[in-house]
């Protein structure tokens, strides 16, 4: 069964088995899971976490004293009865009361195993695009937790009472404790240009190509600025972006920083954030983080972006895959320091009032207890 779990029986506690699709903290979904697990009331809940690979998420959970194991997941097309049996045995062995998953394949296998074991399962929805197995997986799940209310439209045939929106939260005190990192000195731009951040993996879903085209439209109009691309590259998308920058003659505006562990401190030194996602996004966590840093946001209307950004108050929400609309929204912020300051101040207040991590954790725990009291 892969790396063995510590055999610490938690008598009287609610044992929850979590499956997560990555073993690292590079993705927003994994960071959200980490913050949830760190904040769980351990007097009531005993978490057990299964990851498909070793990584810093596994390491950090073990530091917190949370049982983890590494178990490579099977894909849908493999249709492994043996994998279902392994999960079923794990549920029985650890006396699991509730299963919590966050991706289709693990939901499929864990969903069958949970049904066989007679325990409820929560499927955590973090992307907005429908999948071919949505109806089956929704039927296997007792509840679907969603990172934004707008994701309800992904499941038109699922009973409304199974769909539970719980938007991610930010611990602003912890966020404030992360100091600025001196990014201007690091990249050698001095105090002149405005700094625009785009945080996320370099991949088609994140839509950086539309940001490149928007910058081309802003060339000569938006003054002196630089766009910082912050995130690891996926496949050949980085090379595609570089080729597009050269074609449009905008390479000078972009600085590729790669993946960073110091994003909270870096966000504090930006003038504003752009989230240019073109499809699939549930709710980019970095939108909330930028608002926590007191920065305005320009985001595309994918998933729950419009639930996070108050249009014309804390930022702008524009249609996806529309470089012209993206450029116009960016121009409003590039040309108005007063607007940037006002939007940033109100964005910070919005996070404090509506996207508090403690409230997110309390809501999640309340639904755990409700699900267990009601059964399936």
C-alpha positions as CSV (number, residue, x, y, z in Angstrom):
1,X,0.0,0.0,0.0
2,X,2.9,2.3,-0.6
3,X,4.6,4.2,2.2
4,X,3.0,3.0,5.5
5,X,1.0,5.3,7.7
6,X,1.8,5.8,11.3
7,X,-0.5,3.6,13.3
8,X,-1.8,6.1,15.8
9,X,-5.4,5.3,16.6
10,X,-7.4,8.4,17.4
11,X,-10.2,7.1,19.6
12,X,-13.2,9.3,19.8
13,X,-12.1,11.6,16.9
14,X,-13.5,11.9,13.4
15,X,-11.1,10.4,11.0
16,X,-11.0,12.1,7.6
17,X,-9.2,10.7,4.6
18,X,-8.0,13.3,2.1
19,X,-6.8,12.7,-1.4
20,X,-4.9,15.5,-3.2
21,X,-3.8,15.4,-6.8
22,X,-0.2,16.7,-6.2
23,X,2.4,16.3,-3.5
24,X,3.8,19.8,-3.8
25,X,2.6,23.3,-2.8
26,X,3.1,24.9,-6.2
27,X,-0.7,24.9,-6.9
28,X,-3.3,27.0,-5.3
29,X,-5.5,24.0,-4.5
30,X,-2.7,22.3,-2.6
31,X,-2.0,25.5,-0.7
32,X,-5.6,25.8,0.2
33,X,-5.7,22.2,1.4
34,X,-2.6,22.8,3.5
35,X,-4.1,25.8,5.2
36,X,-7.3,23.9,5.9
37,X,-5.4,20.9,7.4
38,X,-3.2,23.2,9.5
39,X,-6.2,24.9,10.9
40,X,-8.5,21.9,11.6
41,X,-9.6,21.4,15.1
42,X,-7.4,18.4,16.0
43,X,-9.4,17.8,19.2
44,X,-12.3,16.8,16.9
45,X,-10.8,15.8,13.6
46,X,-7.9,13.5,12.7
47,X,-6.7,14.0,9.1
48,X,-5.0,11.3,7.0
49,X,-3.7,12.5,3.7
50,X,-2.9,10.5,0.5
51,X,-0.7,12.2,-2.2
52,X,0.4,10.7,-5.5
53,X,4.0,11.8,-5.1
54,X,6.5,13.0,-2.6
55,X,7.0,16.8,-2.3
56,X,7.0,19.8,-0.1
57,X,3.3,19.4,0.7
58,X,4.0,15.9,2.1
59,X,7.0,17.3,4.0
60,X,5.0,20.2,5.6
61,X,2.1,18.0,6.6
62,X,4.5,15.6,8.3
63,X,6.0,18.6,10.2
64,X,2.5,19.3,11.5
65,X,2.2,15.7,12.7
66,X,-0.4,14.8,10.1
67,X,-0.4,11.2,8.9
68,X,0.5,11.1,5.2
69,X,1.2,8.4,2.6
70,X,2.4,8.4,-1.0
71,X,0.2,6.3,-3.3
72,X,0.5,6.8,-7.1
73,X,-3.1,7.2,-8.4
74,X,-4.6,5.1,-11.2
75,X,-6.2,6.8,-14.2
76,X,-9.8,6.4,-15.3
77,X,-8.8,4.3,-18.3
78,X,-7.0,1.8,-16.2
79,X,-10.2,0.8,-14.3
80,X,-8.3,-0.9,-11.5
81,X,-10.4,-3.0,-9.2
82,X,-7.3,-3.6,-7.1
83,X,-6.9,0.2,-6.6
84,X,-10.5,0.4,-5.3
85,X,-9.7,-2.5,-2.9
86,X,-6.6,-0.8,-1.6
87,X,-8.6,2.4,-0.8
88,X,-11.4,0.3,0.7
89,X,-8.9,-1.5,3.0
90,X,-7.3,1.9,4.0
91,X,-10.8,3.2,4.9
92,X,-11.4,0.1,7.1
93,X,-7.9,0.0,8.6
94,X,-8.0,3.6,9.7
95,X,-11.6,3.6,10.7
96,X,-12.3,6.5,8.3
97,X,-15.5,8.4,8.9
98,X,-15.4,10.8,5.9
99,X,-13.4,11.0,2.6
100,X,-12.5,14.3,0.9
101,X,-11.1,14.4,-2.7
102,X,-10.2,17.1,-5.1
103,X,-9.8,15.6,-8.6
104,X,-11.9,13.3,-10.9
105,X,-9.7,10.1,-11.0
106,X,-9.2,9.9,-7.2
107,X,-12.9,10.8,-6.7
108,X,-13.9,7.9,-9.0
109,X,-11.8,5.3,-7.2
110,X,-12.3,6.7,-3.7
111,X,-16.0,7.2,-4.4
112,X,-16.5,3.6,-5.2
113,X,-14.5,2.5,-2.2
114,X,-16.3,4.9,0.1
115,X,-19.7,3.6,-1.1
116,X,-18.6,0.0,-0.4
117,X,-17.4,1.0,3.1
118,X,-20.6,3.0,3.8
119,X,-18.9,6.3,4.4
120,X,-19.7,9.7,2.9
121,X,-17.4,11.4,0.3
122,X,-16.9,15.1,-0.5
123,X,-15.6,16.1,-3.9
124,X,-13.9,19.5,-3.8
125,X,-14.4,21.3,-7.1
126,X,-11.6,23.7,-8.0
127,X,-12.0,24.1,-11.7
128,X,-14.9,25.5,-13.7
129,X,-14.8,23.4,-16.9
130,X,-17.1,20.3,-17.0
131,X,-15.6,16.9,-17.3
132,X,-17.0,13.8,-19.1
133,X,-17.6,11.9,-15.9
134,X,-19.1,14.8,-13.9
135,X,-22.6,13.2,-13.6
136,X,-21.1,9.9,-12.4
137,X,-18.8,11.5,-9.9
138,X,-21.4,13.8,-8.5
139,X,-23.6,10.8,-7.9
140,X,-20.8,9.1,-6.0
141,X,-20.3,12.2,-3.8
142,X,-22.3,13.1,-0.8
143,X,-21.6,16.8,-1.2
144,X,-19.6,18.9,-3.7
145,X,-17.6,21.7,-2.1
146,X,-17.0,24.4,-4.7
147,X,-14.5,27.3,-4.5
148,X,-17.1,29.7,-6.0
149,X,-20.8,29.8,-6.4
150,X,-20.5,30.2,-10.1
151,X,-19.3,26.6,-10.4
152,X,-22.9,25.5,-9.7
153,X,-23.5,25.8,-13.5
154,X,-21.0,23.0,-14.1
155,X,-23.5,20.5,-12.5
156,X,-27.0,21.5,-13.9
157,X,-28.5,18.1,-13.1
158,X,-27.1,17.8,-9.6
159,X,-29.5,18.6,-6.7
160,X,-28.9,22.0,-5.4
161,X,-28.5,20.8,-1.8
162,X,-25.5,18.8,-2.8
163,X,-23.6,21.9,-4.0
164,X,-21.8,23.8,-1.3
165,X,-19.9,27.0,-2.2
166,X,-16.9,27.6,0.2
167,X,-14.6,30.3,-1.2
168,X,-11.0,30.1,-0.1
169,X,-9.7,32.2,2.7
170,X,-6.6,34.2,3.5
171,X,-4.9,34.6,6.9
172,X,-4.1,38.3,6.6
173,X,-2.0,38.3,9.8
174,X,0.3,35.6,8.4
175,X,0.3,37.3,5.1
176,X,1.3,40.6,6.7
177,X,4.2,38.9,8.4
178,X,5.9,38.2,5.1
179,X,8.2,41.1,4.3
180,X,8.8,42.7,0.9
181,X,11.7,41.0,-0.9
182,X,13.3,43.9,-2.8
183,X,12.2,42.7,-6.2
184,X,13.1,45.9,-8.0
185,X,16.7,45.6,-6.9
186,X,16.7,41.9,-7.8
187,X,15.5,42.5,-11.4
188,X,17.5,45.8,-11.8
189,X,14.7,48.2,-12.8
190,X,15.1,50.9,-10.2
191,X,12.1,53.0,-9.1
192,X,10.9,54.0,-12.6
193,X,8.5,51.4,-14.1
194,X,5.3,50.2,-12.7
195,X,5.3,46.5,-11.9
196,X,2.4,44.3,-13.0
197,X,2.3,40.7,-11.7
198,X,0.9,37.7,-13.4
199,X,1.1,34.7,-11.1
200,X,0.4,31.1,-12.2
201,X,1.8,28.3,-14.2
202,X,2.8,29.2,-17.7
203,X,0.2,27.1,-19.5
204,X,-2.7,27.6,-21.9
205,X,-5.4,27.7,-19.2
206,X,-3.7,30.7,-17.5
207,X,-4.0,32.7,-20.7
208,X,-0.7,34.5,-20.6
209,X,-0.7,34.8,-24.4
210,X,-3.7,37.2,-24.2
211,X,-1.7,39.3,-21.7
212,X,1.2,39.4,-24.2
213,X,-1.3,40.7,-26.9
214,X,-2.7,43.2,-24.4
215,X,0.7,44.5,-23.7
216,X,1.3,45.0,-27.4
217,X,-1.9,47.1,-27.5
218,X,-0.6,49.1,-24.6
219,X,2.8,49.8,-26.1
220,X,3.3,53.5,-26.2
221,X,0.1,54.2,-24.3
222,X,0.7,52.9,-20.8
223,X,3.9,54.6,-19.9
224,X,6.8,52.7,-18.4
225,X,5.9,49.3,-16.9
226,X,7.1,45.7,-16.7
227,X,5.1,42.5,-16.4
228,X,6.5,39.9,-14.0
229,X,5.6,36.3,-15.0
230,X,5.7,34.3,-11.8
231,X,5.2,30.5,-12.1
232,X,6.6,27.3,-13.4
233,X,6.4,26.4,-17.1
234,X,4.2,23.6,-18.4
235,X,5.2,21.8,-21.6
236,X,6.3,24.1,-24.5
237,X,4.0,27.0,-23.5
238,X,6.9,29.1,-22.3
239,X,8.6,28.9,-25.7
240,X,5.3,29.7,-27.4
241,X,5.0,32.9,-25.3
242,X,8.6,33.9,-26.0
243,X,8.0,33.5,-29.8
244,X,4.8,35.6,-29.5
245,X,6.6,38.3,-27.6
246,X,9.3,38.5,-30.3
247,X,6.7,38.5,-33.0
248,X,4.8,41.4,-31.4
249,X,8.1,43.1,-30.3
250,X,7.2,43.3,-26.6
251,X,10.0,41.2,-25.1
252,X,11.3,44.3,-23.2
253,X,8.1,44.5,-21.1
254,X,8.3,41.0,-19.7
255,X,10.5,39.5,-17.0
256,X,10.1,35.7,-16.4
257,X,10.8,35.0,-12.7
258,X,9.8,31.3,-12.8
259,X,8.3,29.6,-9.7
260,X,8.8,31.5,-6.4
261,X,8.3,30.5,-2.8
262,X,8.3,34.2,-1.8
263,X,5.2,35.3,-3.7
264,X,3.5,37.0,-0.7
265,X,6.4,39.4,-0.2
266,X,6.7,39.9,-4.0
267,X,3.0,40.8,-4.3
268,X,3.5,43.7,-1.8
269,X,5.9,45.4,-4.3
270,X,3.6,45.2,-7.3
271,X,1.4,48.0,-8.5
272,X,-1.3,45.6,-9.5
273,X,-2.1,42.0,-10.5
274,X,-3.4,40.6,-13.7
275,X,-5.1,37.2,-13.8
276,X,-5.6,36.4,-17.5
277,X,-7.1,32.9,-17.3
278,X,-8.7,31.8,-20.5
279,X,-10.7,28.8,-19.3
280,X,-11.1,26.3,-16.5
281,X,-10.1,28.4,-13.5
282,X,-12.3,27.9,-10.4
283,X,-11.0,30.8,-8.4
284,X,-7.4,31.8,-8.6
285,X,-6.1,32.0,-5.1
286,X,-3.6,34.7,-6.0
287,X,-6.5,37.1,-6.7
288,X,-7.3,37.0,-3.0
289,X,-3.6,37.2,-2.0
290,X,-3.1,40.3,-4.2
291,X,-6.1,41.9,-2.5
292,X,-4.7,41.0,0.9
293,X,-1.5,42.7,-0.1
294,X,-3.5,45.9,-0.9
295,X,-3.2,45.6,-4.7
296,X,-5.9,46.1,-7.3
297,X,-6.7,43.2,-9.6
298,X,-7.6,42.9,-13.3
299,X,-9.1,39.4,-13.8
300,X,-10.9,37.6,-16.6
301,X,-14.5,36.5,-16.0
302,X,-13.7,32.8,-15.5
303,X,-15.0,30.8,-12.6
304,X,-15.4,32.9,-9.4
305,X,-13.3,35.9,-10.4
306,X,-16.3,38.2,-10.3
307,X,-17.2,36.9,-6.8
308,X,-13.7,37.9,-5.5
309,X,-13.2,41.2,-7.4
310,X,-15.7,43.9,-6.8
311,X,-16.0,45.4,-10.3
312,X,-14.9,49.1,-10.4
313,X,-14.3,49.0,-6.6
314,X,-11.3,46.7,-6.0
315,X,-10.4,46.0,-9.7
316,X,-11.8,45.1,-13.0
317,X,-13.3,41.9,-14.4
318,X,-13.1,41.6,-18.2
319,X,-14.1,38.9,-20.8
320,X,-11.6,36.1,-21.3
321,X,-9.5,35.8,-24.4
322,X,-10.1,39.5,-25.2
323,X,-6.8,41.4,-25.3
324,X,-8.5,44.7,-26.1
325,X,-10.7,44.6,-23.0
326,X,-7.7,43.4,-20.9
327,X,-5.5,46.3,-22.2
328,X,-8.2,48.9,-21.5
329,X,-8.7,47.7,-17.9
330,X,-4.9,47.7,-17.4
331,X,-4.6,51.2,-18.9
332,X,-7.1,52.6,-16.3
333,X,-4.8,51.4,-13.5
334,X,-1.5,52.3,-15.2
335,X,-2.6,55.9,-15.7
336,X,-4.1,56.5,-12.2
337,X,-2.1,56.2,-9.0
338,X,-5.1,57.4,-7.1
339,X,-7.3,54.6,-8.5
340,X,-4.6,52.0,-7.7
341,X,-4.4,53.2,-4.1
342,X,-8.2,53.3,-3.6
343,X,-8.8,49.9,-5.2
344,X,-6.0,48.4,-3.2
345,X,-7.3,49.7,0.1
346,X,-10.8,48.5,-0.6
347,X,-9.5,45.1,-1.8
348,X,-7.7,44.6,1.4
349,X,-10.8,45.4,3.4
350,X,-12.9,43.0,1.3
351,X,-10.5,40.2,2.0
352,X,-10.6,40.9,5.8
353,X,-14.4,41.0,5.8
354,X,-15.4,38.3,3.3
355,X,-12.5,35.9,2.7
356,X,-11.1,35.2,6.1
357,X,-9.3,31.9,6.5
358,X,-10.7,31.2,10.0
359,X,-14.2,31.6,8.6
360,X,-13.4,29.2,5.7
361,X,-12.1,26.6,8.1
362,X,-15.1,27.0,10.5
363,X,-17.5,26.6,7.6
364,X,-15.8,23.5,6.3
365,X,-15.8,21.9,9.7
366,X,-19.5,22.7,10.2
367,X,-20.3,20.9,7.0
368,X,-18.2,17.9,8.0
369,X,-20.3,17.6,11.1
370,X,-23.6,18.1,9.3
371,X,-22.7,15.5,6.7
372,X,-21.8,13.0,9.3
373,X,-25.0,13.6,11.3
374,X,-27.2,13.3,8.3
375,X,-25.3,10.4,6.7
376,X,-25.7,10.0,2.9
